[in-house]
């Protein structure tokens, strides 16, 4: 997994969460569903990755579908994650407030730093 801060779009219109290839080096598993993009076309999913990430020092694990995205963001947080954590959205201030957090998350997710062992 790559370390450091990453940018994600919160998309309430997306049923699933997506991540670009190469953002995480976790193993890519076979995807059990085929998601569709906003145009109705099938997304070219390479598989799914279970990813650990932090928002305001709160650790989360979530499954992301790996596919290319037409955005500068590293991924999309979809309704699968937002519903699971019962997140609250402040649309006026463009902020996400998961219920377990006391502070508001403002558009950054940090992946933990991992040591890569040489082959």
KOLTORSE-496244 format. One record per residue: x, y, z of N, C-alpha, C in turn; residue number from 1; residue in three letters. Coordinates in steps of 0.2 Angstrom, whole numbers. Layout:
// residues N
n_east X, n_north Y, n_up Z, ca_east X, ca_north Y, ca_up Z, c_east X, c_north Y, c_up Z, n NUM, res ala
...
END
This chain:
// residues 119
n_east 4, n_north -6, n_up 0, ca_east 0, ca_north 0, ca_up 0, c_east 4, c_north 6, c_up 0, n 1, res unk
n_east 3, n_north 11, n_up -4, ca_east 6, ca_north 17, ca_up -4, c_east 4, c_north 21, c_up 2, n 2, res unk
n_east 9, n_north 25, n_up 5, ca_east 8, ca_north 29, ca_up 11, c_east 6, c_north 36, c_up 9, n 3, res unk
n_east 4, n_north 40, n_up 14, ca_east 3, ca_north 47, ca_up 13, c_east -4, c_north 49, c_up 12, n 4, res unk
n_east -5, n_north 56, n_up 11, ca_east -12, ca_north 58, ca_up 10, c_east -15, c_north 57, c_up 3, n 5, res unk
n_east -21, n_north 55, n_up 3, ca_east -24, ca_north 54, ca_up -4, c_east -30, c_north 58, c_up -4, n 6, res unk
n_east -33, n_north 60, n_up -10, ca_east -39, ca_north 63, ca_up -11, c_east -44, c_north 59, c_up -14, n 7, res unk
n_east -50, n_north 59, n_up -11, ca_east -56, ca_north 55, ca_up -13, c_east -62, c_north 60, c_up -13, n 8, res unk
n_east -66, n_north 58, n_up -18, ca_east -72, ca_north 62, ca_up -19, c_east -78, c_north 58, c_up -15, n 9, res unk
n_east -82, n_north 61, n_up -12, ca_east -88, ca_north 58, ca_up -9, c_east -93, c_north 59, c_up -14, n 10, res unk
n_east -96, n_north 53, n_up -16, ca_east -101, ca_north 53, ca_up -21, c_east -107, c_north 49, c_up -19, n 11, res unk
n_east -112, n_north 52, n_up -17, ca_east -118, ca_north 49, ca_up -14, c_east -122, c_north 46, c_up -20, n 12, res unk
n_east -120, n_north 47, n_up -26, ca_east -123, ca_north 44, ca_up -32, c_east -120, c_north 37, c_up -34, n 13, res unk
n_east -114, n_north 36, n_up -31, ca_east -111, ca_north 30, ca_up -32, c_east -112, c_north 24, c_up -27, n 14, res unk
n_east -115, n_north 19, n_up -29, ca_east -116, ca_north 13, ca_up -25, c_east -110, c_north 10, c_up -21, n 15, res unk
n_east -105, n_north 10, n_up -25, ca_east -99, ca_north 7, ca_up -22, c_east -93, c_north 12, c_up -22, n 16, res unk
n_east -88, n_north 10, n_up -18, ca_east -82, ca_north 15, ca_up -18, c_east -77, c_north 12, c_up -23, n 17, res unk
n_east -73, n_north 17, n_up -26, ca_east -68, ca_north 15, ca_up -31, c_east -62, c_north 18, c_up -30, n 18, res unk
n_east -56, n_north 15, n_up -32, ca_east -50, ca_north 18, ca_up -31, c_east -46, c_north 16, c_up -38, n 19, res unk
n_east -41, n_north 21, n_up -39, ca_east -37, ca_north 20, ca_up -45, c_east -32, c_north 15, c_up -45, n 20, res unk
n_east -30, n_north 12, n_up -50, ca_east -25, ca_north 7, ca_up -50, c_east -18, c_north 10, c_up -47, n 21, res unk
n_east -14, n_north 7, n_up -43, ca_east -8, ca_north 10, ca_up -41, c_east -8, c_north 14, c_up -34, n 22, res unk
n_east -14, n_north 16, n_up -32, ca_east -15, ca_north 20, ca_up -26, c_east -13, c_north 15, c_up -20, n 23, res unk
n_east -15, n_north 9, n_up -20, ca_east -13, ca_north 4, ca_up -15, c_east -10, c_north -2, c_up -18, n 24, res unk
n_east -5, n_north -4, n_up -15, ca_east -2, ca_north -11, ca_up -18, c_east -5, c_north -17, c_up -14, n 25, res unk
n_east -10, n_north -16, n_up -11, ca_east -14, ca_north -22, ca_up -8, c_east -16, c_north -27, c_up -14, n 26, res unk
n_east -16, n_north -33, n_up -12, ca_east -18, ca_north -38, ca_up -17, c_east -25, c_north -37, c_up -20, n 27, res unk
n_east -25, n_north -37, n_up -27, ca_east -32, ca_north -36, ca_up -30, c_east -35, c_north -43, c_up -31, n 28, res unk
n_east -41, n_north -43, n_up -28, ca_east -45, ca_north -50, ca_up -28, c_east -50, c_north -49, c_up -34, n 29, res unk
n_east -53, n_north -55, n_up -36, ca_east -58, ca_north -55, ca_up -41, c_east -64, c_north -51, c_up -39, n 30, res unk
n_east -67, n_north -47, n_up -43, ca_east -73, ca_north -43, ca_up -41, c_east -79, c_north -48, c_up -42, n 31, res unk
n_east -84, n_north -48, n_up -38, ca_east -90, ca_north -52, ca_up -38, c_east -96, c_north -48, c_up -42, n 32, res unk
n_east -95, n_north -42, n_up -43, ca_east -100, ca_north -38, ca_up -47, c_east -97, c_north -34, c_up -52, n 33, res unk
n_east -101, n_north -31, n_up -57, ca_east -98, ca_north -27, ca_up -62, c_east -102, c_north -20, c_up -61, n 34, res unk
n_east -98, n_north -15, n_up -58, ca_east -101, ca_north -8, ca_up -57, c_east -102, c_north -5, c_up -64, n 35, res unk
n_east -107, n_north 0, n_up -64, ca_east -108, ca_north 4, ca_up -70, c_east -107, c_north 11, c_up -68, n 36, res unk
n_east -104, n_north 15, n_up -73, ca_east -102, ca_north 22, ca_up -72, c_east -109, c_north 26, c_up -73, n 37, res unk
n_east -108, n_north 33, n_up -72, ca_east -114, ca_north 37, ca_up -72, c_east -117, c_north 38, c_up -79, n 38, res unk
n_east -113, n_north 35, n_up -85, ca_east -116, ca_north 35, ca_up -91, c_east -120, c_north 29, c_up -93, n 39, res unk
n_east -119, n_north 24, n_up -88, ca_east -123, ca_north 18, ca_up -89, c_east -118, c_north 12, c_up -92, n 40, res unk
n_east -112, n_north 14, n_up -94, ca_east -107, ca_north 9, ca_up -96, c_east -104, c_north 6, c_up -91, n 41, res unk
n_east -102, n_north -1, n_up -92, ca_east -99, ca_north -5, ca_up -87, c_east -92, c_north -2, c_up -86, n 42, res unk
n_east -90, n_north -2, n_up -80, ca_east -83, ca_north 1, ca_up -78, c_east -78, c_north -5, c_up -79, n 43, res unk
n_east -72, n_north -4, n_up -81, ca_east -67, ca_north -9, ca_up -83, c_east -64, c_north -10, c_up -76, n 44, res unk
n_east -67, n_north -14, n_up -72, ca_east -64, ca_north -16, ca_up -65, c_east -59, c_north -21, c_up -65, n 45, res unk
n_east -53, n_north -19, n_up -62, ca_east -48, ca_north -24, ca_up -62, c_east -48, c_north -29, c_up -56, n 46, res unk
n_east -53, n_north -28, n_up -52, ca_east -54, ca_north -32, ca_up -46, c_east -56, c_north -27, c_up -40, n 47, res unk
n_east -55, n_north -30, n_up -34, ca_east -57, ca_north -26, ca_up -28, c_east -51, c_north -27, c_up -23, n 48, res unk
n_east -50, n_north -22, n_up -19, ca_east -44, ca_north -21, ca_up -14, c_east -48, c_north -20, c_up -7, n 49, res unk
n_east -46, n_north -23, n_up -2, ca_east -48, ca_north -21, ca_up 5, c_east -42, c_north -17, c_up 7, n 50, res unk
n_east -44, n_north -11, n_up 9, ca_east -39, ca_north -5, ca_up 11, c_east -41, c_north -3, c_up 18, n 51, res unk
n_east -35, n_north -2, n_up 21, ca_east -35, ca_north 1, ca_up 28, c_east -34, c_north 9, c_up 27, n 52, res unk
n_east -38, n_north 13, n_up 30, ca_east -36, ca_north 20, ca_up 29, c_east -39, c_north 24, c_up 36, n 53, res unk
n_east -36, n_north 30, n_up 37, ca_east -38, ca_north 34, ca_up 43, c_east -41, c_north 40, c_up 41, n 54, res unk
n_east -46, n_north 42, n_up 45, ca_east -49, ca_north 49, ca_up 44, c_east -49, c_north 51, c_up 51, n 55, res unk
n_east -45, n_north 57, n_up 52, ca_east -44, ca_north 60, ca_up 59, c_east -42, c_north 55, c_up 64, n 56, res unk
n_east -38, n_north 51, n_up 63, ca_east -35, ca_north 45, ca_up 67, c_east -40, c_north 40, c_up 69, n 57, res unk
n_east -45, n_north 39, n_up 65, ca_east -50, ca_north 34, ca_up 66, c_east -48, c_north 29, c_up 60, n 58, res unk
n_east -47, n_north 22, n_up 62, ca_east -45, ca_north 17, ca_up 57, c_east -51, c_north 14, c_up 54, n 59, res unk
n_east -51, n_north 13, n_up 47, ca_east -57, ca_north 10, ca_up 44, c_east -54, c_north 5, c_up 39, n 60, res unk
n_east -58, n_north 0, n_up 38, ca_east -56, ca_north -5, ca_up 33, c_east -62, c_north -5, c_up 28, n 61, res unk
n_east -61, n_north -5, n_up 22, ca_east -66, ca_north -5, ca_up 17, c_east -64, c_north -8, c_up 10, n 62, res unk
n_east -69, n_north -11, n_up 6, ca_east -67, ca_north -14, ca_up 0, c_east -68, c_north -9, c_up -6, n 63, res unk
n_east -63, n_north -8, n_up -10, ca_east -64, ca_north -3, ca_up -15, c_east -63, c_north -7, c_up -22, n 64, res unk
n_east -67, n_north -5, n_up -27, ca_east -66, ca_north -8, ca_up -33, c_east -61, c_north -4, c_up -37, n 65, res unk
n_east -56, n_north -7, n_up -40, ca_east -50, ca_north -4, ca_up -43, c_east -52, c_north -3, c_up -51, n 66, res unk
n_east -52, n_north 3, n_up -53, ca_east -53, ca_north 5, ca_up -60, c_east -50, c_north 12, c_up -61, n 67, res unk
n_east -49, n_north 13, n_up -67, ca_east -47, ca_north 20, ca_up -70, c_east -53, c_north 25, c_up -68, n 68, res unk
n_east -51, n_north 31, n_up -67, ca_east -57, ca_north 36, ca_up -65, c_east -55, c_north 42, c_up -69, n 69, res unk
n_east -60, n_north 46, n_up -72, ca_east -59, ca_north 52, ca_up -75, c_east -59, c_north 58, c_up -70, n 70, res unk
n_east -54, n_north 58, n_up -66, ca_east -54, ca_north 63, ca_up -61, c_east -47, c_north 63, c_up -58, n 71, res unk
n_east -45, n_north 69, n_up -55, ca_east -38, ca_north 69, ca_up -52, c_east -38, c_north 66, c_up -45, n 72, res unk
n_east -44, n_north 65, n_up -42, ca_east -44, ca_north 62, ca_up -36, c_east -42, c_north 54, c_up -36, n 73, res unk
n_east -39, n_north 52, n_up -31, ca_east -37, ca_north 45, ca_up -30, c_east -42, c_north 40, c_up -30, n 74, res unk
n_east -48, n_north 42, n_up -29, ca_east -54, ca_north 37, ca_up -28, c_east -60, c_north 41, c_up -27, n 75, res unk
n_east -65, n_north 36, n_up -26, ca_east -72, ca_north 39, ca_up -24, c_east -75, c_north 35, c_up -18, n 76, res unk
n_east -77, n_north 39, n_up -13, ca_east -81, ca_north 36, ca_up -7, c_east -88, c_north 35, c_up -9, n 77, res unk
n_east -91, n_north 29, n_up -10, ca_east -98, ca_north 28, ca_up -12, c_east -102, c_north 27, c_up -6, n 78, res unk
n_east -108, n_north 26, n_up -8, ca_east -114, ca_north 24, ca_up -3, c_east -112, c_north 18, c_up 1, n 79, res unk
n_east -109, n_north 13, n_up -1, ca_east -107, ca_north 7, ca_up 2, c_east -104, c_north 9, c_up 9, n 80, res unk
n_east -99, n_north 13, n_up 8, ca_east -95, ca_north 15, ca_up 14, c_east -99, c_north 20, c_up 19, n 81, res unk
n_east -102, n_north 25, n_up 15, ca_east -106, ca_north 30, ca_up 19, c_east -112, c_north 27, c_up 23, n 82, res unk
n_east -115, n_north 22, n_up 20, ca_east -121, ca_north 19, ca_up 24, c_east -118, c_north 15, c_up 29, n 83, res unk
n_east -112, n_north 11, n_up 28, ca_east -110, ca_north 6, ca_up 33, c_east -108, c_north 10, c_up 39, n 84, res unk
n_east -105, n_north 16, n_up 39, ca_east -102, ca_north 20, ca_up 45, c_east -108, c_north 25, c_up 47, n 85, res unk
n_east -113, n_north 25, n_up 44, ca_east -119, ca_north 30, ca_up 45, c_east -116, c_north 37, c_up 45, n 86, res unk
n_east -112, n_north 39, n_up 40, ca_east -109, ca_north 45, ca_up 39, c_east -114, c_north 51, c_up 38, n 87, res unk
n_east -113, n_north 57, n_up 41, ca_east -117, ca_north 63, ca_up 40, c_east -113, c_north 67, c_up 35, n 88, res unk
n_east -117, n_north 70, n_up 30, ca_east -114, ca_north 75, ca_up 25, c_east -116, c_north 82, c_up 27, n 89, res unk
n_east -112, n_north 86, n_up 27, ca_east -113, ca_north 93, ca_up 28, c_east -112, c_north 96, c_up 21, n 90, res unk
n_east -118, n_north 96, n_up 17, ca_east -117, ca_north 99, ca_up 10, c_east -116, c_north 106, c_up 9, n 91, res unk
n_east -118, n_north 110, n_up 14, ca_east -117, ca_north 117, ca_up 14, c_east -109, c_north 119, c_up 14, n 92, res unk
n_east -106, n_north 115, n_up 19, ca_east -99, ca_north 116, ca_up 20, c_east -94, c_north 111, c_up 17, n 93, res unk
n_east -97, n_north 107, n_up 13, ca_east -93, ca_north 102, ca_up 9, c_east -89, c_north 97, c_up 14, n 94, res unk
n_east -92, n_north 95, n_up 19, ca_east -88, ca_north 91, ca_up 24, c_east -92, c_north 84, c_up 25, n 95, res unk
n_east -88, n_north 79, n_up 28, ca_east -91, ca_north 73, ca_up 29, c_east -89, c_north 72, c_up 37, n 96, res unk
n_east -95, n_north 69, n_up 40, ca_east -94, ca_north 68, ca_up 48, c_east -96, c_north 61, c_up 49, n 97, res unk
n_east -91, n_north 56, n_up 49, ca_east -93, ca_north 50, ca_up 52, c_east -95, c_north 50, c_up 59, n 98, res unk
n_east -100, n_north 46, n_up 61, ca_east -103, ca_north 47, ca_up 68, c_east -98, c_north 46, c_up 74, n 99, res unk
n_east -93, n_north 42, n_up 72, ca_east -88, ca_north 40, ca_up 78, c_east -83, c_north 45, c_up 79, n 100, res unk
n_east -83, n_north 50, n_up 74, ca_east -78, ca_north 56, ca_up 75, c_east -81, c_north 62, c_up 78, n 101, res unk
n_east -77, n_north 65, n_up 82, ca_east -79, ca_north 72, ca_up 85, c_east -77, c_north 78, c_up 81, n 102, res unk
n_east -72, n_north 77, n_up 76, ca_east -70, ca_north 82, ca_up 71, c_east -73, c_north 80, c_up 64, n 103, res unk
n_east -73, n_north 86, n_up 60, ca_east -76, ca_north 85, ca_up 53, c_east -70, c_north 83, c_up 49, n 104, res unk
n_east -71, n_north 78, n_up 44, ca_east -66, ca_north 76, ca_up 39, c_east -67, c_north 81, c_up 33, n 105, res unk
n_east -61, n_north 84, n_up 31, ca_east -61, ca_north 88, ca_up 26, c_east -57, c_north 86, c_up 20, n 106, res unk
n_east -60, n_north 81, n_up 16, ca_east -57, ca_north 79, ca_up 10, c_east -50, c_north 75, c_up 10, n 107, res unk
n_east -48, n_north 73, n_up 15, ca_east -41, ca_north 69, ca_up 15, c_east -42, c_north 63, c_up 18, n 108, res unk
n_east -39, n_north 58, n_up 15, ca_east -38, ca_north 51, ca_up 18, c_east -31, c_north 49, c_up 18, n 109, res unk
n_east -29, n_north 46, n_up 24, ca_east -22, ca_north 44, ca_up 24, c_east -21, c_north 37, c_up 25, n 110, res unk
n_east -17, n_north 34, n_up 20, ca_east -16, ca_north 27, ca_up 20, c_east -10, c_north 26, c_up 25, n 111, res unk
n_east -9, n_north 21, n_up 29, ca_east -4, ca_north 20, ca_up 33, c_east 3, c_north 18, c_up 29, n 112, res unk
n_east 8, n_north 20, n_up 32, ca_east 15, ca_north 19, ca_up 29, c_east 16, c_north 11, c_up 30, n 113, res unk
n_east 18, n_north 8, n_up 25, ca_east 20, ca_north 1, ca_up 25, c_east 27, c_north 0, c_up 22, n 114, res unk
n_east 31, n_north -4, n_up 26, ca_east 38, ca_north -6, ca_up 23, c_east 37, c_north -11, c_up 18, n 115, res unk
n_east 41, n_north -10, n_up 13, ca_east 41, ca_north -15, ca_up 7, c_east 47, c_north -19, c_up 8, n 116, res unk
n_east 46, n_north -26, n_up 8, ca_east 52, ca_north -30, ca_up 9, c_east 55, c_north -32, c_up 2, n 117, res unk
n_east 61, n_north -32, n_up 1, ca_east 64, ca_north -33, ca_up -6, c_east 63, c_north -40, c_up -7, n 118, res unk
n_east 62, n_north -42, n_up -14, ca_east 61, ca_north -49, ca_up -16, c_east 67, c_north -53, c_up -16, n 119, res unk
END
